[in-house]
Amino acid sequence: MTFEELEIQVSNLIAKDEVEAAITLLSRYFHGNEKLQAIVLQSGRFHSLRKDQMNGVIDYATVQQQLNQLRAGILDFVRSQKSNPLWENIQEVTTPEVEVNYQELYRVSLTRVAVALALREAPEGLSITRVHQVSGGQRRKYIVLALKEMEAGGLIEKHKMSRTTYWKLSEAGSKLASELGRSLRLNADER
């Protein structure tokens, strides 16, 4: 990412009132640089302000005033770094090239769908071994990944009975699995 791209992204984030995301982006960009301290101070001000707001210590008008000062401070910081001649000596931050294995991506996607549909057919829940059997023998590592993602997304619930863990769709997961099932049936009927 070039500095100009960083400047545009930070400005866009500030315009959308995503101050925390702007601070995070700056922190990543300036990682290992002495300028990171200024960003850490801005981050501290932001989190302190949010904490005071949540605790009811300061009123809404004060919060907005201080947020505006914080936004202006972040934009001023970025502008000051642009005019800094040290930028000529700093290498661009680049994202490393990653080779994408599309077959693996599709296998993971198919496993997600297979797990959701398998759990839909068993409202009482399934053990991971049973999910593996019912989902058509998908790779176990992908099943585990799908279950973790679904749990993090609130789509499934985990229950332990004796030594076995059972996975069961939550209400949101049931709705999603039903949509997937309907979509697959519609596509199959069109053929």
N, C-alpha and C positions, 0 to 999 in steps of 0.2 A: 504494500500500500504506500503510495507516495504521500508526501505531506499535504499536497493539495486535496487529495482524496480524503485524507483524515479531516482536514478543515471542513470540507463539505459535509461529511458524515456527522461530525460534531455539531455543526450548525443546524443540520436537519433534526438531530436528536433534541437539541435545545428547543427548536421551534415546536416540536411535538411534546414538549414538557417531559422528556425522558432524560432527566438530569443524571440519574444513577447510571443509565446505559452510556451516556456521554463520558462520565467519569471512568467507567470500566474500560471503554475504548481507549481513552487517553492513557490509562494505567498500563494497558497492554502495549501500546505504541512506545511509551517512554520507559518500559521495563529496563532496568539496568542503567538508566541515565540519571544524572544528578537532579534533573528537573522533576523527577518522580515525587520528590518531597512536596512540591507545590500542589500536585494533584492529590496527594494523600491529605493535605490540609483541607482542600476543597471537599474531599470525600468525608472527612471528619465533620466539617460544618454541616454538610447535607444530612448525614445520619443523626447528628445531634438535633438538628432542626426537626426532623421527622419524629424522633423520640419525644421531644418536648411537645410537639403537636399531638401525638397519640396520648400522652399523659395529661393533656389539657392545660399545660403550663402557659402556653402562649395562644393568643387568639388568631383567627383566620387572617385578618388584615396584616398582622405582624408576620405571619408565615409567608404570605404572598410577597410582602416587601422584602423579606430576607431571601426568599427564593429568587426574586428578580435580581437582587444583588449577587447571589451565587451564580445565576445564569450569566450575568454580565462579567463576573470574575472569570468564569471558564472561557468565555469568548475572548476576553482580553488576554488571557494566558495563551490561547492558541495564536492570536494575532501577534503577540510579543515573540513567540517562538518562530513565526514565519519570517520576521524581520531580523532574526538572529543569524549572523553569518556562520555560526557553527554548523548549520544544517548542511552546508556544502561538504563537510567532513564526515557526516553521519550517513551510513549506508541505509538504503531503503529497507523497510520491513516488507518482506515478501512471504507469501504463503507457499510452502513447499508443494511441489507437484506430487499428486497421489494417483497411483494407477488404480482404476476402478475395475473391480471384478463384477460385471453385471450379472453373471450367473448366480453368484453368491447373494447379491442383492435381491434377485427375484426369488431365490429359495427362502430367504428370510421373510420376504413379503408374503409368499404363499403359506409359510408356516404360521405367520400371524393370523391369516384368515382361517386356516385349518384349525388352529387352537380355539379361536373364537367360536367357530361353528361346532366343534366338539363339545365345548363347555355349554353351548346353547342347548344341546341335546341331553345334557345331564344337569338338570336344575339343582340336584342334591350335591353336585361337585364331583370332581375327579382327582385322583392322585396323578402325579406326573407320569408314572408308568402307564396308567390308563389313558391319559391324554396322548401319550406317545402311540399307543396301540390304536386308539380311535381316530387320531388325526392322519392316519395313513402312513405311519412309519417315518414321519419327518425326522430330521436329525435332532437328537436330544439337545444339543447346544443351542439350536435355534428355538426349540420349545422353551427352554429355560429363559432365553433372551426375551421371547414374546411374553412369557408370564411376568417377568420382571417389569417390562414396559407397561403391560396392562395393569399391574398392581400400582405402579407409580402414577398412572393416569386415572386411577380410581375406577377401572373397568372390571376388576375382579377383587374378590375377598379371599383371604387365606384362612383356613381352619385346620387345627391340629386335632387328630383323634388318635389316641395312644401314640404310636411312633410315626404315623403317616400324616403327611400334609395334604389337604384337599383344597382344590381351587374351584371357586364358584363365581359365576358372573354377578356383578352388582347390577343395580337397576339400569345404570347408564350402559354397562357392558351388554346387558340383555337387549337394549334398544339397538345398539350398534351391531350386534350379532344378527339380530332380526333384519336390519337393513342390508347387511352383507348377504344374508340368505336370499332375501327377495331380489336383490340385484343379480345374484348369480342365477337364480331361477329364470328371471326375465331374459337374461342374456342367452341362456340355454334354450328357452322357448322360441327365441327369434331365429334360431338356426333351423 
